Amino acid sequence: MVIDFRNSTVFPERLRDDRSGFSVDVIIYCPKSDENTIGWYDYNELQWLFLCRQAIDETFIWRYPIDGIDNNKKIISWLKN
């Protein structure tokens, strides 16, 4: 299965249902540091936000979670690796 990652200069088009100005959660991968995290795009501030403390390089890639591959247990396990 080929998983389609997108460049950090491409922003998620799916917004949260609460109309808060944030995209839905996406899975982030930073090849330079080999870091994984969850992130979202803040359309009010025009910036990426990440659920992590480490610095994420500007060259990260992202993708939407995929049904059947990404569930809570798998994502938690994936983030710990």
Buried (B, 14 or more C-beta within 10 A) or exposed (E): EEEEBEEBEEBBEEBEEEEEEBBBBBBBBBEEEEBBBBBBBEBEEEEBEBEBEEEBEEEBBBBBBEEEEBEEEEBEEBBEE
